[in-house]
């Protein structure tokens, strides 16, 4: 009985080490990059203010047509968009041309900004756009596409979610 258990254990270890499909399925290679993998521009941090939105907007503009890594979040109370459904998106306002009333949230009626459409989330299992514990987050590799506008006062940009394998 002990010999059979040892043989099964050895076969299991060999399969995990040797068979790439098993390694991918167990996500053992998830964070390993090839030695010659390109370094991607990255944006990390909170989008809590007009200044944070301007930094993110400039990062996206500087990297139009490129693949980037994003790890950012915004409080749910300041979030304008939807993380669910067939058209996930969010808007970041970077300035207002009319003063906001106390407690008023920025909107296209008084502010300028960029509307970000997120596509490809279902195909790229590694990228995430989510709400969790009062915050909305965007995490993963994205291709920056179609930066254009303005349209009704807002610029527009598409962020296409990519898997780690596609990004490197």
Secondary structure, DSSP 8 states (H G I E B T S, - for coil): -HHHHHHHHHHHHHHHHH-HHHHHHTTTTTT---TT----EEEEEE--SHHHHHHHHHHHHHTTTSEEEEEEEEEGGG--EESSSSS-EEEEEEEESS---TT----TTTEEEEEEEEE-TTT-TT-EEEEETTEEEEEEEEEEEEEEEEETTEEEEEEEEE-HHHH-
